[in-house]
């Protein structure tokens, strides 16, 4: 199971970069570590390091380190390699950005429910860097059901609750002051419904 692109925060794993560069991952990791010193000196930041999980032949799970780099960091790493390798990486980023742009364009338009302006929940998650597979997806609906509405195009939430989620410094009582989308409890979605939401 290879980690490639994370469309939520636009990063690419060092494993995907190694595949594009046609280099062994261990060699790429070594090159990244060498280049990280100059990057840290210039920007004051290290490259984000994560763990890659792999299931072995006997069924056990082993973790291996990998970097998760944004576009700027990737293009900096690419300067270590030849023109052809750099070209492949640039083309790959262009493909990913175009795909992300198309996904953004397909987000359903806002709707009005009970005189409350609501936005598409999955689209909002993607646009703001939240995970659509996180347990928080369900938790938000369960905690604030009056702020959500289920439709044939997936879940919608009130624009007010979206603003609240983006600014957790707001007092909790602000939730009670928001106009409700639904007067009744909204049923939770099933796994199949979540997958359908992601496909739309």
C-alpha positions as CSV (number, residue, x, y, z in Angstrom):
1,X,0.0,0.0,0.0
2,X,1.8,3.1,-1.2
3,X,1.1,6.5,0.2
4,X,1.2,8.9,-2.8
5,X,-0.6,12.2,-2.8
6,X,-2.6,13.6,0.0
7,X,-5.2,15.7,-1.7
8,X,-6.3,17.3,1.6
9,X,-3.2,19.3,2.3
10,X,-1.4,18.8,-1.1
11,X,1.6,16.9,-0.1
12,X,3.4,14.0,-1.8
13,X,5.2,11.2,0.0
14,X,8.9,10.5,-0.6
15,X,7.8,7.0,-1.8
16,X,5.8,8.6,-4.7
17,X,8.7,11.0,-5.4
18,X,11.1,8.0,-5.5
19,X,8.8,6.2,-8.0
20,X,8.7,9.3,-10.2
21,X,12.4,9.9,-10.0
22,X,13.0,6.1,-10.6
23,X,15.2,5.9,-7.5
24,X,15.2,3.5,-4.6
25,X,13.4,5.1,-1.7
26,X,16.3,4.6,0.7
27,X,18.6,6.6,-1.7
28,X,16.0,9.3,-2.0
29,X,15.6,9.5,1.8
30,X,19.4,9.9,2.2
31,X,19.3,12.7,-0.4
32,X,16.4,14.5,1.3
33,X,18.2,14.3,4.7
34,X,21.3,15.9,3.1
35,X,19.3,18.7,1.5
36,X,17.2,19.3,4.6
37,X,20.1,21.0,6.4
38,X,20.2,23.9,3.9
39,X,16.3,24.0,3.8
40,X,16.1,24.3,7.6
41,X,18.9,27.0,7.6
42,X,17.0,29.0,5.0
43,X,13.4,28.5,6.1
44,X,13.7,27.5,9.8
45,X,11.6,24.4,9.1
46,X,12.3,20.7,8.9
47,X,10.7,18.5,6.3
48,X,7.6,16.7,7.7
49,X,8.4,13.1,8.6
50,X,5.7,10.5,8.8
51,X,5.4,6.7,9.1
52,X,4.4,4.4,6.2
53,X,2.7,1.1,7.3
54,X,3.3,-2.1,5.4
55,X,1.8,-5.5,6.0
56,X,4.4,-8.2,5.8
57,X,4.0,-11.7,4.5
58,X,3.1,-13.1,7.9
59,X,0.4,-10.5,8.5
60,X,2.3,-8.2,10.9
61,X,2.4,-4.5,10.3
62,X,5.7,-2.7,10.1
63,X,6.3,1.0,10.0
64,X,8.9,2.8,7.9
65,X,9.8,6.5,7.8
66,X,8.9,8.7,4.8
67,X,8.7,12.4,4.1
68,X,5.4,14.2,3.3
69,X,6.5,17.2,1.2
70,X,4.5,20.0,-0.3
71,X,5.0,21.2,-3.9
72,X,7.7,23.8,-3.0
73,X,9.7,21.2,-1.0
74,X,9.3,18.6,-3.7
75,X,10.6,21.0,-6.4
76,X,13.6,21.9,-4.1
77,X,14.4,18.1,-3.8
78,X,14.0,17.8,-7.6
79,X,17.0,20.1,-8.1
80,X,19.2,17.1,-6.9
81,X,18.2,15.1,-9.9
82,X,18.5,15.3,-13.7
83,X,16.3,17.3,-16.1
84,X,14.2,14.3,-17.1
85,X,13.4,13.4,-13.5
86,X,12.5,17.0,-12.7
87,X,10.3,17.2,-15.7
88,X,8.4,14.0,-14.6
89,X,7.8,15.5,-11.1
90,X,6.6,18.8,-12.5
91,X,4.2,17.0,-14.8
92,X,2.9,14.9,-11.9
93,X,2.2,18.0,-9.8
94,X,0.4,19.6,-12.7
95,X,-1.8,16.5,-13.0
96,X,-2.6,16.5,-9.3
97,X,-3.4,20.2,-9.3
98,X,-5.7,19.8,-12.3
99,X,-7.5,16.9,-10.6
100,X,-7.9,18.9,-7.4
101,X,-9.2,21.8,-9.4
102,X,-11.8,19.6,-11.1
103,X,-12.9,18.2,-7.7
104,X,-13.3,21.7,-6.4
105,X,-15.4,22.7,-9.4
106,X,-17.7,19.8,-8.8
107,X,-18.7,20.8,-5.3
108,X,-22.4,21.4,-5.2
109,X,-23.6,25.0,-4.8
110,X,-24.9,26.2,-1.4
111,X,-28.6,25.6,-0.6
112,X,-31.1,27.3,1.7
113,X,-32.8,25.1,4.3
114,X,-35.3,26.6,6.8
115,X,-34.0,30.0,5.7
116,X,-30.4,29.0,6.7
117,X,-27.6,29.1,4.1
118,X,-25.9,25.8,4.0
119,X,-22.7,24.6,2.2
120,X,-21.8,21.1,0.9
121,X,-20.0,19.4,3.9
122,X,-17.6,17.1,1.9
123,X,-16.6,20.0,-0.4
124,X,-16.0,22.2,2.6
125,X,-13.8,19.5,4.3
126,X,-11.6,19.2,1.2
127,X,-11.3,22.9,0.7
128,X,-10.2,23.5,4.3
129,X,-7.8,20.6,4.7
130,X,-9.9,18.3,6.8
131,X,-10.0,14.5,6.4
132,X,-13.2,13.1,4.8
133,X,-12.4,9.7,6.3
134,X,-11.8,11.0,9.9
135,X,-14.0,10.0,12.7
136,X,-14.6,13.7,13.1
137,X,-16.8,13.7,10.0
138,X,-19.4,11.7,11.9
139,X,-18.6,13.3,15.3
140,X,-19.5,16.8,14.0
141,X,-22.9,15.7,12.7
142,X,-23.6,13.7,15.9
143,X,-22.6,16.6,18.2
144,X,-24.5,19.3,16.2
145,X,-27.3,17.5,14.3
146,X,-29.4,20.6,14.1
147,X,-26.7,22.2,11.9
148,X,-26.7,19.5,9.2
149,X,-29.0,18.4,6.5
150,X,-28.8,15.2,4.4
151,X,-29.6,15.4,0.7
152,X,-29.3,13.3,-2.4
153,X,-26.0,15.1,-3.0
154,X,-24.5,14.3,0.4
155,X,-24.5,16.3,3.6
156,X,-24.9,20.1,3.9
157,X,-24.1,22.2,7.0
158,X,-25.0,25.7,8.0
159,X,-22.5,28.3,6.9
160,X,-22.4,29.5,10.5
161,X,-21.2,26.2,11.9
162,X,-18.6,26.1,9.2
163,X,-17.3,29.4,10.4
164,X,-17.3,28.1,13.9
165,X,-15.2,25.1,13.0
166,X,-12.6,27.3,11.3
167,X,-12.4,29.5,14.4
168,X,-12.3,27.4,17.6
169,X,-11.6,30.4,19.7
170,X,-15.3,31.4,19.5
171,X,-17.2,30.6,22.7
172,X,-19.1,27.3,22.8
173,X,-22.4,29.1,23.6
174,X,-22.3,30.6,20.0
175,X,-23.5,27.2,18.8
176,X,-26.7,27.6,20.7
177,X,-27.3,31.0,19.1
178,X,-27.0,29.7,15.6
179,X,-30.3,29.1,13.6
180,X,-31.0,25.5,13.1
181,X,-31.0,23.7,9.7
182,X,-33.1,20.8,10.9
183,X,-35.7,20.8,13.6
184,X,-35.2,17.1,14.2
185,X,-32.2,14.7,14.6
186,X,-30.5,13.9,11.3
187,X,-29.8,10.1,10.9
188,X,-26.2,9.1,10.6
189,X,-24.9,8.0,7.2
190,X,-23.7,4.5,6.5
191,X,-20.3,3.5,5.0
192,X,-22.0,3.1,1.6
193,X,-23.4,6.7,1.9
194,X,-20.0,8.1,2.9
195,X,-18.4,6.4,-0.2
196,X,-21.1,7.8,-2.4
197,X,-20.5,11.3,-0.9
198,X,-16.8,11.0,-1.8
199,X,-17.6,9.9,-5.4
200,X,-19.9,12.9,-6.0
